[in-house]
């Protein structure tokens, strides 16, 4: 992220947060292991408050702020990259100081109140602090606006594919695969949630997971999809009837965003 944008973002937070003399810690969170006894984890997503204050994802990262130091009071502490992470994942060090330096930083401020946000256990007074943090985020900066525009563009590209894609004989699973591939072709990193495709009776289930059922003439088709780029999601729900009278579904009705 552009340094000037991140600095402006943190300046806005510093002015909005009711910290008094308290030190702020914003935690990214920990990876969650898969329940299978392997060394794999679920895909990691930093807490939204950490991502906003740090400008990038980082498991176990901590952003801190000392209001006594003004604009220079912001720091990011990130864990060192292990040899295994470097070999197996190609991981590179995140921006910031080593996480090993966090405790000495806190020790130098011993006796001061500490307030935590992000993935940490809520402290007393956190609710008002979190409301102020959320309110400061409402005004979108140039970085966020660019991500939103990219999200809209990729969503439109995926939506434009559907009139040709949905026709009798095409399975729900095929619709899902082609739609998600179109998102990826236009810059998506992943889907914001599992793509929903339901045809015929399956369309009555609002969160239906795509199956091998094929579209039939006269079917009602439900498609809900959202793509994700750097945690900015844009998507929509499409409900459409398909039958021979409509040239196998080339006319679509009821598109909602």
N, C-alpha and C positions, 0 to 999 in steps of 0.2 A: 504494500500500500504506500502511496505517496506520503512522504514524511510530513509535509505541510498539512495535508488533510487529517492525518492522525493527531498532529499537534492541536489543530483547531477543534477536533472532536474532544480531546481531553480537556482543553480549556473550557469548552461548553459544559462538560461534566463537573469540573472543579467549581464553576460558578453556581451550578444548580444543586449540588449535593449538600444536605444539611449535616456536615461532619463535625462542625465545631473544631475541637482540637484532636479529634479522633483520627487514627490512621486507618486507611481503607485498604483491604485486601480483596481482590477479585480472583477467584479460583476457576481454572479451566475444567477441572474434574479428572477422573481416572478412567482408563480403558476398562471395559467390563469383559471378563473372560467368557468364552463360549462354554456352555455346560456339558462339555464332552471330554474333559481331561486333557485337551491339547494345549498348545501354546498360542492358540488363536484367540482373538478378541472380536467383539462386535465392532462394526465401523465406528470410529471415534468421531464425536462432534463436541467441540468445546462448548461450555455454557455460553449462551448468547451474550451475556454481559461481559464475559472475558473476551470473546471474539470482537466485540465492539471496542473495548478499551485497549486490546493488544493489536488489533488489526490483522491477526492471522491465527490459524489453529495451532494448538500445541498441547498435547496431553500433559497433565500435571503442572502446567505453567501457572504462574501467579503474577498478576499486575498489582502494584502497590502505589499508594499516593499518600504523601505527607503534606497536608495543607499548609504547614508552616513554611514550606519551601516553594510555594507558588507553582509556577509552570514547570520548574525543574524538579518538582517533587514526585513526578511519575517515573516509575521504573518497571521493567518486566524481567522476571526471573524464570528461566526455563531449564529443564533438566539436561544434563550432558547426554550426547548420543553414545550409546554403547556400541561395542564392536559388533555384537549380533545384529543390532538395528542397522548398522552401516552395511553389513554384508548381505543380510536377508532382505532388507527393505530399501537400501540405498538412501536412508534418511540422512538429511543434512541438519546441522545445528540451527535452531530457531534463533531469531533476533532476541537480544537481551543478555543479561548477566546470568551466570551460572546459578542454578537453584541452590547450590551449596552456600551462596552468599546471602541468602534470604535471612537465615537465623541471625547472623551478625548484624544485619541491617535492622532487624527487630530489636536485638539486644541494645543497640545504640539508642533506642527510643523506649526503653523499658519504663513502665509506669504510666505510659500514655494509653488511653482507651483505644481499642481496636474494633472495627466494624467490618464484617465480611459479607461479600456478595458472590455471585456465581454459584459454583457447585458446593460451596462450603455449607456447613450447618448454620441456619439463620441465627443471628445474634439479636439481643434485645434492641429494638429500634430499627431493625432491618426493613420492616414493611414500609415505613415512611421513606427510608433511603432508597428502596427499590422503586417506589413510585416516582421519586425525583429522577432517578436514573432513566426509567422508561420514558418519562416526559421529555427529558433532554434528547432522547433518541428520535423523537417524532420528526424533527426537521432533518431531512435526508441530505447528506453531503454529496459531492460530485462522484465519489467512488460508488456510493450506494445507488445513485441515479443511473450510473452506467450499467451496473449489474441488473437493475430493474428493466432497463431498455433491452439488454441482451436477453433477459428472461422472456419478455414480451415477443421479441423477434423469433426466438426458438419455438415458443408456444404456437405462434402463428404458422410457422413452417410445419409443425406437426399436425396442426388442425387442417391445413391445406391438403395434406395427404389423404385424409379420411374419405372424401367423396369417391376417390378411385379405389381405395382400399376395401371399404365395407361393401360387400356384395355377396349374394348367395354362394355358399360353398366355402367361404373363408372362415376359419375358426377364430374363436376369441383369442386363443394363444397367438395366432399369426398376427392378428390386429395389434396385440400388445407388443410383439417383437418389432414389427415394422414402425410402430409409433415411437417406441423408445429409441430405435436406431436413428430415426429422423431427428429426435432431440439431440442425440450425441453428435450427429453430423453438423449440427448448428451450434455447437459449443457447450452442451450440457456436460456436467460431470457425473451426475446421477439423477435419479428421479427423487422428488420431494417425498413421495410416499408410493406404495405399491400401485401400479396402474390398474384401474378398474375397468373391466370389459364384461358386460353381460348381454346376452342375446336372448330373444324370446322370453320364456319364463324367468330366466336368470336376470333379466333387466329389472325385475321387481326388487332385487336385493341391492341396496344402494352401494354397498362396499363389496361387490362380488369379485372374487379372484378369478381371472381368466381360466377357462377350461378348454377341453378339446371340442366343445360343441360348435358346430358350424352355423353360420347365418342361413336362414331359410326365407323364402319369399313371404312377405307379410310380417316378418319379425319386427319387434321394437328393439332397438339397440341402445344400450347405455355405455358411454365411454367417459371416464373421468381420469384426468391425467394432470400431472404437474411435474415440471422439470426444475432442477436445482443447479445453480451455479453460485458457488461461494455463499450458500445458505440463503440466497434470494430466490424465492419460488414464485412462479406464476403458472396458473393452470385454469382449467375450466371443465365443465361437465357438458356433454353432448347427449341429447336424447333424440332419437330419430327413427321414424318408421320406414321400413324397406319392403317394397312389393313390386310385382311386375308392372303395375300401372305407373310406378315412379322410376321405370328404367333401372330396376335392380338397385334402387337406393341412391341414385345420383342427385335426388333432391333431398335436402336435409332440413329438419325443422327443430326449433327449440334449442338454440345454442345459448348457454348461459355462462357468463364469466363472473 
